[in-house]
Amino acid sequence: MRLEGRLPVFGDDAIVEARARVVQAQLKEIGMDVEIDVRPSSDFSKDLTTKNWDLVMLGFSSSDPYGVAYMCQVYCSDSQLNLSGSGTAEIDERIATEVAALPTAEEQTAAGLELEAEIIAETWGILPLYAGPWISVATEGLANLTPETYTGLDLFGLQPVENVGWMQ
């Protein structure tokens, strides 16, 4: 039996296409043939939701400053972000009881990292491609920068929400 699949790339970004070629070459080394399928960026949403792909590269970045609070968004069976459909009721339960139920962020993070390795080994539905650094730059004197993506919205339940301001 031959292992093969289509990997769509959307748009004409040279970096995205180069990344796909690296994935193609790496998977070839383990015996998988990957066809890179260049598509217009206007097809992204339709193709993603109809699962018109065998492999797909998506970017997830954690905006959670406290560890693995959103682990279920990626790995749980009923999550709309788990496009591979590789979650199970057992994985859902383990995330709830072995990670989310722990009392501290440190314990949750340690348990989450262990469980994530098991989930990846078991399901192969979602695989990390890379984990790059998070770099931020701000002018000296910046104050009250909220941790959420959209300043002024309490997206993560963190209190208090403050506006960006400047130190005097």
Backbone as CSV, one residue per row, in Angstrom:
resi,resn,N_x,N_y,N_z,CA_x,CA_y,CA_z,C_x,C_y,C_z
1,MET,0.846,-1.184,0.000,0.000,0.000,0.000,0.884,1.238,0.000
2,ARG,0.507,2.209,-0.790,1.271,3.444,-0.928,0.595,4.549,-0.132
3,LEU,1.360,5.283,0.641,0.838,6.404,1.417,1.067,7.682,0.624
4,GLU,-0.039,8.390,0.342,0.062,9.622,-0.432,-1.041,10.583,-0.013
5,GLY,-0.871,11.855,-0.356,-1.892,12.831,-0.008,-1.667,14.165,-0.694
6,ARG,-2.733,14.967,-0.749,-2.689,16.315,-1.310,-2.519,17.319,-0.174
7,LEU,-1.619,18.250,-0.385,-1.375,19.325,0.575,-1.641,20.641,-0.141
8,PRO,-2.811,21.246,0.085,-3.074,22.518,-0.588,-2.305,23.671,0.063
9,VAL,-1.878,24.589,-0.783,-1.363,25.873,-0.319,-2.219,26.928,-1.005
10,PHE,-2.584,27.935,-0.262,-3.534,28.924,-0.742,-2.828,30.246,-1.018
11,GLY,-3.008,30.772,-2.214,-2.383,32.031,-2.574,-1.042,31.802,-3.231
12,ASP,-0.271,32.875,-3.314,1.004,32.794,-4.021,2.184,33.251,-3.162
13,ASP,2.082,33.015,-1.864,3.155,33.393,-0.951,4.313,32.400,-1.100
14,ALA,5.469,32.896,-1.488,6.637,32.042,-1.708,7.065,31.310,-0.441
15,ILE,6.911,31.941,0.708,7.305,31.296,1.965,6.389,30.113,2.270
16,VAL,5.097,30.280,2.055,4.144,29.191,2.295,4.444,28.022,1.353
17,GLU,4.713,28.322,0.111,5.025,27.255,-0.838,6.345,26.571,-0.474
18,ALA,7.333,27.333,-0.050,8.612,26.741,0.364,8.416,25.837,1.578
19,ARG,7.580,26.271,2.521,7.287,25.457,3.697,6.638,24.137,3.267
20,ALA,5.723,24.205,2.321,5.070,22.992,1.824,6.081,22.063,1.163
21,ARG,7.037,22.632,0.450,8.058,21.795,-0.201,8.959,21.108,0.839
22,VAL,9.237,21.783,1.935,10.009,21.161,3.015,9.220,19.993,3.608
23,VAL,7.932,20.217,3.894,7.086,19.137,4.422,7.042,17.979,3.426
24,GLN,6.894,18.293,2.150,6.863,17.272,1.100,8.156,16.445,1.125
25,ALA,9.299,17.117,1.196,10.589,16.424,1.204,10.759,15.570,2.458
26,GLN,10.353,16.098,3.605,10.496,15.339,4.851,9.601,14.110,4.854
27,LEU,8.379,14.252,4.356,7.477,13.098,4.322,7.930,12.070,3.288
28,LYS,8.573,12.515,2.234,9.119,11.583,1.239,10.172,10.683,1.881
29,GLU,10.939,11.249,2.818,11.977,10.468,3.506,11.406,9.300,4.296
30,ILE,10.137,9.397,4.694,9.516,8.284,5.431,8.533,7.507,4.546
31,GLY,8.595,7.768,3.219,7.827,6.966,2.289,6.464,7.506,1.898
32,MET,6.178,8.764,2.188,4.883,9.327,1.809,5.060,10.286,0.638
33,ASP,4.217,10.102,-0.371,4.214,11.010,-1.517,3.178,12.089,-1.283
34,VAL,3.615,13.337,-1.321,2.723,14.473,-1.099,2.679,15.311,-2.366
35,GLU,1.466,15.542,-2.853,1.256,16.429,-3.989,0.906,17.807,-3.447
36,ILE,1.699,18.813,-3.797,1.395,20.187,-3.400,0.398,20.742,-4.407
37,ASP,-0.707,21.214,-3.914,-1.816,21.685,-4.735,-2.012,23.179,-4.485
38,VAL,-1.491,24.018,-5.383,-1.596,25.468,-5.238,-3.008,25.898,-5.641
39,ARG,-3.673,26.606,-4.733,-5.051,27.040,-4.953,-5.166,28.539,-4.686
40,PRO,-6.188,29.175,-5.241,-6.378,30.601,-4.943,-6.760,30.810,-3.480
41,SER,-6.306,31.901,-2.900,-6.613,32.178,-1.498,-8.112,32.287,-1.268
42,SER,-8.873,32.623,-2.288,-10.336,32.721,-2.139,-10.982,31.359,-1.856
43,ASP,-10.271,30.259,-2.112,-10.807,28.916,-1.844,-10.546,28.447,-0.417
44,PHE,-9.748,29.192,0.340,-9.314,28.727,1.659,-10.479,28.319,2.562
45,SER,-11.403,29.209,2.811,-12.492,28.928,3.753,-13.346,27.762,3.286
46,LYS,-13.734,27.766,2.031,-14.574,26.689,1.483,-13.854,25.347,1.577
47,ASP,-12.600,25.303,1.140,-11.859,24.047,1.145,-11.582,23.556,2.560
48,LEU,-11.332,24.482,3.472,-11.074,24.088,4.854,-12.316,23.481,5.484
49,THR,-13.446,24.140,5.346,-14.668,23.662,5.999,-15.244,22.412,5.343
50,THR,-15.004,22.222,4.050,-15.490,21.002,3.387,-14.456,19.883,3.447
51,LYS,-13.333,20.161,4.079,-12.234,19.205,4.220,-11.756,18.688,2.868
52,ASN,-11.593,19.618,1.946,-11.096,19.300,0.619,-9.567,19.285,0.642
53,TRP,-9.012,18.360,1.417,-7.576,18.236,1.590,-7.282,16.902,2.269
54,ASP,-6.065,16.434,2.113,-5.605,15.254,2.851,-4.727,15.682,4.018
55,LEU,-3.885,16.671,3.759,-3.039,17.300,4.771,-3.266,18.790,4.625
56,VAL,-3.236,19.501,5.724,-3.382,20.953,5.630,-2.517,21.587,6.721
57,MET,-1.909,22.712,6.379,-1.095,23.441,7.354,-1.888,24.639,7.837
58,LEU,-2.080,24.707,9.148,-2.767,25.827,9.773,-1.892,26.377,10.880
59,GLY,-2.035,27.634,11.149,-1.267,28.247,12.223,-2.105,28.428,13.467
60,PHE,-1.695,27.807,14.533,-2.303,28.019,15.843,-1.240,28.652,16.720
61,SER,-1.588,29.694,17.403,-0.664,30.239,18.381,-1.436,30.448,19.666
62,SER,-0.808,30.114,20.747,-1.471,30.235,22.028,-1.368,31.664,22.535
63,SER,-2.499,32.213,22.870,-2.506,33.534,23.482,-2.762,33.401,24.969
64,ASP,-2.645,32.193,25.457,-2.889,31.899,26.861,-1.599,32.077,27.658
65,PRO,-1.527,33.084,28.504,-0.309,33.275,29.286,-0.178,32.288,30.438
66,TYR,-1.171,31.416,30.619,-1.167,30.508,31.770,-1.058,29.042,31.394
67,GLY,-0.469,28.728,30.257,-0.236,27.326,29.956,-1.168,26.733,28.932
68,VAL,-1.930,25.737,29.321,-2.696,24.924,28.378,-4.197,25.088,28.555
69,ALA,-4.634,26.287,28.898,-6.059,26.518,29.165,-6.943,26.213,27.964
70,TYR,-6.405,26.321,26.767,-7.217,26.121,25.567,-6.850,24.834,24.833
71,MET,-6.330,23.856,25.535,-5.920,22.594,24.941,-7.087,21.895,24.243
72,CYS,-8.251,22.013,24.824,-9.435,21.360,24.267,-9.812,21.959,22.906
73,GLN,-9.514,23.217,22.679,-9.844,23.824,21.390,-9.124,23.130,20.246
74,VAL,-7.964,22.590,20.499,-7.201,21.939,19.452,-7.476,20.436,19.408
75,TYR,-7.590,19.776,20.571,-7.604,18.321,20.594,-8.952,17.666,20.908
76,CYS,-9.917,18.370,21.453,-11.177,17.716,21.833,-12.013,17.337,20.614
77,SER,-12.795,16.279,20.766,-13.551,15.714,19.644,-14.635,16.640,19.120
78,ASP,-15.157,17.519,19.956,-16.241,18.396,19.504,-15.751,19.800,19.134
79,SER,-14.452,19.991,19.076,-13.897,21.310,18.759,-13.919,21.572,17.263
80,GLN,-14.355,22.747,16.883,-14.338,23.125,15.476,-12.921,23.356,14.961
81,LEU,-11.956,23.515,15.862,-10.567,23.678,15.443,-9.867,22.347,15.196
82,ASN,-10.444,21.252,15.666,-9.864,19.933,15.432,-10.374,19.426,14.089
83,LEU,-9.856,19.995,13.012,-10.341,19.679,11.673,-10.026,18.257,11.247
84,SER,-9.053,17.635,11.876,-8.718,16.262,11.523,-9.776,15.288,12.049
85,GLY,-10.582,15.745,12.997,-11.590,14.857,13.583,-10.966,13.746,14.396
86,SER,-9.756,13.951,14.873,-9.020,12.892,15.539,-9.229,12.849,17.050
87,GLY,-10.055,13.721,17.590,-10.334,13.672,19.022,-11.213,12.476,19.360
88,THR,-11.192,12.104,20.620,-12.034,10.999,21.097,-12.647,11.402,22.436
89,ALA,-13.666,10.689,22.840,-14.270,10.940,24.150,-13.246,10.722,25.262
90,GLU,-12.362,9.752,25.079,-11.323,9.486,26.084,-10.350,10.662,26.189
91,ILE,-9.948,11.223,25.044,-9.051,12.383,25.055,-9.747,13.561,25.726
92,ASP,-11.018,13.791,25.391,-11.791,14.874,26.012,-11.779,14.735,27.530
93,GLU,-12.049,13.534,27.998,-12.109,13.267,29.443,-10.744,13.457,30.098
94,ARG,-9.704,13.000,29.441,-8.365,13.139,30.006,-7.950,14.603,30.096
95,ILE,-8.282,15.400,29.094,-7.961,16.830,29.159,-8.703,17.456,30.335
96,ALA,-9.967,17.109,30.506,-10.775,17.679,31.590,-10.275,17.256,32.964
97,THR,-9.947,15.981,33.131,-9.617,15.481,34.470,-8.132,15.524,34.794
98,GLU,-7.286,15.310,33.802,-5.853,15.233,34.062,-5.121,16.552,33.856
99,VAL,-5.778,17.508,33.169,-5.124,18.790,32.898,-5.936,19.939,33.485
100,ALA,-7.121,20.152,32.952,-7.917,21.325,33.337,-8.295,21.332,34.818
101,ALA,-8.431,20.173,35.425,-8.857,20.096,36.824,-7.722,20.360,37.818
102,LEU,-6.498,20.422,37.338,-5.378,20.655,38.249,-5.411,22.089,38.776
103,PRO,-4.979,22.288,40.023,-5.176,23.593,40.671,-4.262,24.726,40.231
104,THR,-3.075,24.420,39.683,-2.171,25.519,39.333,-1.805,25.472,37.855
105,ALA,-1.436,26.621,37.333,-1.009,26.709,35.937,0.221,25.850,35.685
106,GLU,1.123,25.792,36.648,2.339,24.998,36.488,2.013,23.521,36.358
107,GLU,1.098,23.025,37.206,0.700,21.616,37.139,-0.042,21.324,35.837
108,GLN,-0.903,22.241,35.428,-1.644,22.057,34.181,-0.694,21.997,32.991
109,THR,0.283,22.885,32.959,1.227,22.917,31.844,2.031,21.623,31.775
110,ALA,2.554,21.171,32.901,3.342,19.936,32.917,2.493,18.743,32.466
111,ALA,1.297,18.626,33.006,0.410,17.519,32.634,-0.031,17.636,31.181
112,GLY,-0.290,18.863,30.729,-0.709,19.084,29.348,0.355,18.688,28.343
113,LEU,1.612,18.996,28.640,2.698,18.623,27.745,2.840,17.105,27.651
114,GLU,2.701,16.427,28.770,2.758,14.958,28.758,1.601,14.372,27.965
115,LEU,0.395,14.871,28.227,-0.784,14.351,27.541,-0.731,14.665,26.049
116,GLU,-0.257,15.844,25.694,-0.174,16.203,24.280,0.713,15.224,23.518
117,ALA,1.826,14.838,24.109,2.712,13.868,23.461,1.982,12.543,23.239
118,GLU,1.192,12.127,24.199,0.419,10.885,24.054,-0.651,11.022,22.974
119,ILE,-1.323,12.167,22.947,-2.373,12.404,21.938,-1.772,12.351,20.543
120,ILE,-0.646,13.014,20.343,-0.002,13.030,19.029,0.415,11.625,18.625
121,ALA,1.008,10.871,19.546,1.437,9.510,19.245,0.252,8.601,18.922
122,GLU,-0.889,8.846,19.554,-2.065,7.996,19.356,-2.848,8.351,18.098
123,THR,-3.023,9.638,17.830,-3.963,10.022,16.783,-3.325,10.462,15.483
124,TRP,-2.182,11.078,15.508,-1.507,11.625,14.340,-2.407,12.572,13.563
125,GLY,-3.420,13.144,14.203,-4.341,14.040,13.523,-3.846,15.465,13.460
126,ILE,-3.149,15.892,14.485,-2.614,17.247,14.553,-1.163,17.116,14.988
127,LEU,-0.276,17.627,14.162,1.150,17.547,14.465,1.748,18.943,14.454
128,PRO,2.560,19.260,15.438,3.210,20.571,15.417,4.243,20.615,14.301
129,LEU,4.221,21.701,13.569,5.181,21.881,12.483,6.442,22.544,13.015
130,TYR,6.244,23.578,13.807,7.358,24.253,14.451,6.803,25.156,15.549
131,ALA,7.652,25.522,16.465,7.276,26.441,17.537,8.327,27.539,17.577
132,GLY,8.003,28.636,16.965,8.958,29.735,16.911,8.857,30.634,18.128
133,PRO,9.760,31.561,18.246,9.728,32.481,19.385,8.614,33.508,19.232
134,TRP,8.205,34.071,20.320,7.234,35.162,20.324,8.031,36.412,20.660
135,ILE,8.081,37.344,19.735,8.867,38.548,19.947,7.936,39.749,19.935
136,SER,8.045,40.591,20.954,7.245,41.807,21.033,8.174,42.989,21.262
137,VAL,7.788,44.117,20.719,8.581,45.333,20.883,7.629,46.444,21.300
138,ALA,8.051,47.266,22.251,7.239,48.402,22.682,8.156,49.572,23.006
139,THR,7.639,50.754,22.801,8.374,51.963,23.139,8.448,52.092,24.653
140,GLU,9.573,52.541,25.165,9.746,52.710,26.602,8.663,53.633,27.147
141,GLY,8.074,53.244,28.272,7.035,54.036,28.908,5.628,53.513,28.667
142,LEU,5.497,52.488,27.830,4.181,51.902,27.574,3.669,51.234,28.844
143,ALA,2.412,51.465,29.162,1.833,50.886,30.381,0.442,50.349,30.085
144,ASN,-0.014,49.447,30.939,-1.379,48.924,30.902,-1.709,48.167,29.628
145,LEU,-0.750,47.514,29.027,-1.031,46.721,27.844,-1.717,45.433,28.290
146,THR,-2.934,45.229,27.830,-3.692,44.044,28.246,-3.181,42.809,27.513
147,PRO,-3.352,41.633,28.086,-2.816,40.428,27.461,-3.655,39.900,26.306
148,GLU,-4.878,40.383,26.122,-5.691,39.831,25.048,-5.327,40.401,23.689
149,THR,-5.698,39.661,22.683,-5.353,40.024,21.319,-5.928,41.369,20.934
150,TYR,-7.169,41.630,21.312,-7.835,42.869,20.946,-7.990,43.718,22.201
151,THR,-7.195,44.737,22.321,-7.182,45.566,23.510,-8.578,46.093,23.818
152,GLY,-8.980,45.940,25.061,-10.279,46.442,25.488,-11.340,45.369,25.545
153,LEU,-11.087,44.200,24.965,-12.042,43.104,25.043,-11.508,42.078,26.030
154,ASP,-12.359,41.602,26.882,-11.938,40.630,27.886,-12.090,39.214,27.325
155,LEU,-11.274,38.882,26.338,-11.413,37.595,25.656,-11.008,36.408,26.504
156,PHE,-10.147,36.596,27.474,-9.624,35.467,28.221,-10.079,35.441,29.669
157,GLY,-11.054,36.243,30.034,-11.549,36.250,31.401,-10.572,36.846,32.386
158,LEU,-9.608,37.611,31.900,-8.611,38.203,32.785,-9.091,39.569,33.247
159,GLN,-8.931,39.827,34.493,-9.380,41.097,35.056,-8.197,41.770,35.737
160,PRO,-8.126,43.056,35.823,-9.021,43.976,35.144,-8.549,44.216,33.716
161,VAL,-9.480,44.568,32.846,-9.134,44.974,31.496,-8.755,46.441,31.561
162,GLU,-7.590,46.775,31.032,-7.137,48.163,31.082,-6.817,48.649,29.689
163,ASN,-6.898,49.938,29.511,-6.523,50.533,28.241,-5.022,50.758,28.205
164,VAL,-4.494,50.797,26.992,-3.077,51.100,26.833,-2.864,52.562,27.212
165,GLY,-1.798,52.816,27.898,-1.482,54.187,28.291,0.009,54.373,28.386
166,TRP,0.393,55.537,28.830,1.816,55.860,28.934,2.143,56.311,30.340
167,MET,3.305,55.902,30.810,3.759,56.318,32.126,4.148,57.790,32.048
168,GLN,3.945,58.503,33.153,4.306,59.924,33.167,5.732,60.114,33.592
